Amino acid sequence: MKFSWNLTNSFLKAGKTSLKGIEDKLILSGLEIENIETLNEDKILDISITTNRKEIDCAFSLAREISLLTNNAIKTKVIKHPETKLYKKIQKNSAFKYVRIHHIKDLKYLKISAWIKQNLKVQCIEEDRNLYDIQKYMKIKWGQTFGIIEYKTINEVNKVLDNMEFIDYKEQIRSLIAKTDIDIGTKLLVFMTTQNIGMNRNSQTYSAEEFYENYYIDALSILSTATKITIGKYYESYKKIDIEKKVIEISKNKVDKSLGNIGEKQQKFLHKQDLIDILEKMRLSPLYLKNKKSFLVQVPKYRSHDLKRDIDIIEEIGKVYEFKYFYDNNNKNILRGNQAKRFIILKEIRRTLRSLGLSEIITCSTVKNKGSSNNTIEICNSINKTQKVLRNSIVDNLLDNFEYNLKHFNKNLSIFEIGKVFNKQNNHLLYNEERYIGGLISNDLYIRKDWLDNPGNFNIFHMKGIIELFSKKIKAEVILRKTSKNYNNNRIIERATRIGVYDKETNDLIGILGKVRRSGIINNQNNEKKIYGFEINLNKLIQTVSTKGHLKYTKKAYSRYPSITRDISIKADKETNLKKIYQQIIDVNRKLTESVEAFNEYTKNAKDKSKKTRFIGIRITYRSNEKTLDTKDIESIDNSLREIANKLN
């Protein structure tokens, strides 16, 4: 539908308001400006209107929508209905149908203004060159217009009154015609409206009926100018009717949930007063119910077709406030359940091993019987031969997986598994079920010392280094040392390369690592392949993990004053503990001592080699947080260092 900007702006008097700014806001209301044309110093807006906004059908209704979105009130003041005797009879808080009729006789002259013709042309309406052109123009401008009845006979008038235009008011029109003397050929101008008096809490709703007097005076003015005649008095009729008020209740909580948060960093929703102001702009006469924390709104007649539910009102609130100011990612307080220490450590173990380059595999706890063993637990009703016994070592399944990969030419592998292991205990009367962590690594191209050299094989030292780094990362208090013990009946690790994993506190053996025996890979044709593995009791490993949350260092202010440095030479033998020397120096003046470090070591030769003397150069830095060290402080420091040197030498 096309609209004249000059005609629309006659209600707003927006001056040089940018159409671009208005265009962006209209899109939110389902009104998209598809094209803007210039015609005789006027801009014609070609607007695509959605089906739910069918009330936007004239310049006045478009101006009303723009005033809401741009917070620019309609400048046209409402002209009140004249206080006639008949009007005073109508009670407040009621609705009524109202009709006015004017008689026009001897219509000989009629000239339609150019600006009326232009507005008809914009709407692609053909000119009739009579009163009907003015009638159509009033519809384009105000969304309401007068009816025209040419009086001939009563029967002719009754036929005209059966038209949709007059059908709701025909009884009132018929009664007014019967009360007055009308000559044949007289044209009757019928102005009809439905008025609500005091039915809205808001003083103004910006409805077309509210501007009835403005439209009526505008129409008479144009008619008088076009016909060059004076239009006389009017005849009026009122008929009281019952109109049900359309009231919708909106919960404040639902508004917050539907529109979301308006704070970028903190939880913040539209304030109650902000919502009241927006609803008043929408002419919905809001009433806040404090006990229910909700709003009661009255929907104007011209919006009754699309504002039917509370969510429709909430959508309009979002349009007026503008959706760009709402944040779709609300700050959520995600409540997490309590996670057990064991579960947290287990996740860290998996993450650490993956970060060290090992891939996790998952295998079945049942395996094939690889030999007779008193510790083997057989399954009576096994599914097949390959799942006949419960595994007593997690490395068995890792080797099966390793052999499978070798057959498919995946030679360099690093894998680990966390799973259950089953053993017999106490003269085979009891069964023990525990979780173990095991791994295998084999890599012929693991390390290169120099780019000119060929890559080297993975060896036992690399395996030991990986386990040490792994234990350090998970904060496990364990130590690694050579052992000859057979851990967990593990027949797969070579005795000569066995390294035990010990609990640092209890000195219990909790795991083992080393080179896999060649006989361990029974189906591998290439027994020259070097494979290294490890197996650790997961429950005992978790017990060694330290989970201290506090920091192991202290914080102190940085001094703004200069430091002094002193070097001393200390005589020491092979068994001298350097840390004890540091501590003795610090204890002399702990407040001023900033750092102590060894910077040199040298030996004084003698003819007798057994009489060689070893000396260590130590540098001490002093600094005060309160002042610059003066001469007395420096002398005191020098004297204390001499005493220390004499004691140690």
Secondary structure as the mmCIF struct_conf table of DSSP 4:
data_model
#
loop_
_struct_conf.conf_type_id
_struct_conf.id
_struct_conf.beg_label_comp_id
_struct_conf.beg_label_asym_id
_struct_conf.beg_label_seq_id
_struct_conf.end_label_comp_id
_struct_conf.end_label_asym_id
_struct_conf.end_label_seq_id
STRN STRN1 LYS A 2 SER A 4
HELX_RH_AL_P HELX_RH_AL_P1 TRP A 5 LEU A 12
BEND BEND1 LYS A 16 LYS A 16
HELX_RH_AL_P HELX_RH_AL_P2 LEU A 19 LEU A 28
TURN_TY1_P TURN_TY1_P1 SER A 29 GLY A 30
STRN STRN2 LEU A 31 LEU A 39
TURN_TY1_P TURN_TY1_P2 ASN A 40 GLU A 41
STRN STRN3 ASP A 42 ILE A 49
HELX_RH_3T_P HELX_RH_3T_P1 THR A 51 ARG A 53
TURN_TY1_P TURN_TY1_P3 LYS A 54 GLU A 55
BEND BEND2 CYS A 58 CYS A 58
HELX_RH_AL_P HELX_RH_AL_P3 ALA A 59 THR A 70
TURN_TY1_P TURN_TY1_P4 ASN A 71 ASN A 71
BEND BEND3 THR A 76 THR A 76
HELX_LH_PP_P HELX_LH_PP_P1 LYS A 77 PRO A 82
HELX_RH_AL_P HELX_RH_AL_P4 LYS A 85 LYS A 89
BEND BEND4 ILE A 90 ILE A 90
HELX_LH_PP_P HELX_LH_PP_P2 GLN A 91 GLN A 91
BEND BEND5 LYS A 92 ASN A 93
STRN STRN4 SER A 94 ILE A 104
HELX_RH_AL_P HELX_RH_AL_P5 ALA A 114 VAL A 122
TURN_TY1_P TURN_TY1_P5 GLN A 123 CYS A 124
BEND BEND6 ARG A 129 ASN A 130
HELX_RH_AL_P HELX_RH_AL_P6 LEU A 131 TRP A 142
BEND BEND7 GLY A 143 GLY A 143
STRN STRN5 GLY A 147 GLU A 150
BEND BEND8 LYS A 152 LYS A 152
HELX_RH_AL_P HELX_RH_AL_P7 ILE A 154 LEU A 161
TURN_TY1_P TURN_TY1_P6 ASP A 162 ASP A 162
BEND BEND9 ASN A 163 ASN A 163
TURN_TY1_P TURN_TY1_P7 MET A 164 TYR A 169
HELX_RH_AL_P HELX_RH_AL_P8 LYS A 170 LYS A 179
BEND BEND10 THR A 180 THR A 180
TURN_TY1_P TURN_TY1_P8 ILE A 184 GLY A 185
HELX_LH_PP_P HELX_LH_PP_P3 THR A 186 THR A 186
STRN STRN6 LYS A 187 ILE A 197
BEND BEND11 GLY A 198 GLY A 198
BEND BEND12 ASN A 200 SER A 203
TURN_TY1_P TURN_TY1_P9 ALA A 208 ALA A 208
HELX_RH_3T_P HELX_RH_3T_P2 GLU A 209 PHE A 211
HELX_RH_AL_P HELX_RH_AL_P9 TYR A 212 THR A 227
STRN STRN7 TYR A 235 ILE A 241
STRN STRN8 VAL A 247 SER A 251
HELX_RH_AL_P HELX_RH_AL_P10 LYS A 252 LEU A 259
STRN STRN9 ASN A 261 ASN A 261
BEND BEND13 GLU A 264 GLN A 266
HELX_RH_AL_P HELX_RH_AL_P11 LYS A 272 LYS A 281
TURN_TY1_P TURN_TY1_P10 MET A 282 ARG A 283
STRN STRN10 LEU A 287 LEU A 289
TURN_TY1_P TURN_TY1_P11 LYS A 290 LYS A 293
STRN STRN11 SER A 294 GLN A 298
HELX_RH_3T_P HELX_RH_3T_P3 LYS A 301 ARG A 303
TURN_TY1_P TURN_TY1_P12 SER A 304 ASP A 306
BEND BEND14 ARG A 309 ARG A 309
HELX_RH_AL_P HELX_RH_AL_P12 ASP A 310 TYR A 321
HELX_RH_3T_P HELX_RH_3T_P4 PHE A 323 TYR A 325
BEND BEND15 PHE A 326 PHE A 326
STRN STRN12 TYR A 327 TYR A 327
BEND BEND16 ASP A 328 ASN A 329
HELX_LH_PP_P HELX_LH_PP_P4 GLY A 337 ALA A 340
HELX_RH_AL_P HELX_RH_AL_P13 LYS A 341 SER A 355
TURN_TY1_P TURN_TY1_P13 LEU A 356 GLY A 357
HELX_LH_PP_P HELX_LH_PP_P5 LEU A 358 LEU A 358
STRN STRN13 SER A 359 GLU A 360
BEND BEND17 SER A 365 SER A 365
STRN STRN14 THR A 366 VAL A 367
BEND BEND18 GLY A 371 GLY A 371
TURN_TY1_P TURN_TY1_P14 ASN A 374 ASN A 375
STRN STRN15 ILE A 377 GLU A 378
TURN_TY1_P TURN_TY1_P15 CYS A 380 ASN A 381
BEND BEND19 ILE A 383 ASN A 384
HELX_RH_3T_P HELX_RH_3T_P5 LYS A 385 GLN A 387
STRN STRN16 VAL A 389 LEU A 390
BEND BEND20 ASN A 392 ASN A 392
HELX_RH_AL_P HELX_RH_AL_P14 ILE A 394 LYS A 407
TURN_TY1_P TURN_TY1_P16 HIS A 408 PHE A 409
BEND BEND21 ASN A 412 ASN A 412
STRN STRN17 LEU A 413 GLN A 425
TURN_TY1_P TURN_TY1_P17 ASN A 426 LEU A 429
STRN STRN18 LEU A 430 SER A 442
TURN_TY1_P TURN_TY1_P18 ASP A 444 LEU A 445
STRN STRN19 ILE A 447 ILE A 447
BEND BEND22 LYS A 449 ASP A 450
TURN_TY1_P TURN_TY1_P19 TRP A 451 LEU A 452
BEND BEND23 ASP A 453 ASP A 453
HELX_LH_PP_P HELX_LH_PP_P6 ASN A 454 PRO A 455
STRN STRN20 GLY A 456 GLY A 456
HELX_LH_PP_P HELX_LH_PP_P7 ASN A 457 PHE A 458
HELX_RH_AL_P HELX_RH_AL_P15 ILE A 460 LYS A 473
TURN_TY1_P TURN_TY1_P20 ILE A 474 LYS A 475
STRN STRN21 ALA A 476 ALA A 476
STRN STRN22 VAL A 478 LYS A 482
HELX_RH_3T_P HELX_RH_3T_P6 TYR A 487 ASN A 489
BEND BEND24 ILE A 492 ILE A 492
STRN STRN23 ILE A 493 ILE A 493
HELX_RH_3T_P HELX_RH_3T_P7 ARG A 495 THR A 497
STRN STRN24 ILE A 499 ASP A 503
TURN_TY1_P TURN_TY1_P21 LYS A 504 THR A 506
STRN STRN25 LEU A 509 LYS A 515
STRN STRN26 VAL A 516 VAL A 516
HELX_LH_PP_P HELX_LH_PP_P8 ARG A 517 ARG A 517
HELX_RH_3T_P HELX_RH_3T_P8 ARG A 518 GLY A 520
TURN_TY1_P TURN_TY1_P22 ILE A 522 ASN A 523
BEND BEND25 GLN A 525 GLN A 525
TURN_TY1_P TURN_TY1_P23 ASN A 527 GLU A 528
STRN STRN27 TYR A 532 ASN A 537
HELX_RH_AL_P HELX_RH_AL_P16 LEU A 538 GLN A 543
TURN_TY1_P TURN_TY1_P24 THR A 544 THR A 544
STRN STRN28 VAL A 545 VAL A 545
BEND BEND26 HIS A 550 HIS A 550
BEND BEND27 LYS A 552 TYR A 553
HELX_LH_PP_P HELX_LH_PP_P9 ALA A 557 SER A 559
BEND BEND28 TYR A 561 TYR A 561
STRN STRN29 ILE A 564 ALA A 572
TURN_TY1_P TURN_TY1_P25 LYS A 574 GLU A 575
HELX_RH_AL_P HELX_RH_AL_P17 LEU A 578 VAL A 588
BEND BEND29 ASN A 589 ASN A 589
TURN_TY1_P TURN_TY1_P26 ARG A 590 LEU A 592
STRN STRN30 THR A 593 LYS A 604
BEND BEND30 LYS A 607 ASP A 608
HELX_RH_3T_P HELX_RH_3T_P9 LYS A 609 LYS A 611
STRN STRN31 THR A 613 TYR A 622
BEND BEND31 ASN A 625 LYS A 627
HELX_RH_AL_P HELX_RH_AL_P18 THR A 631 LEU A 648
#
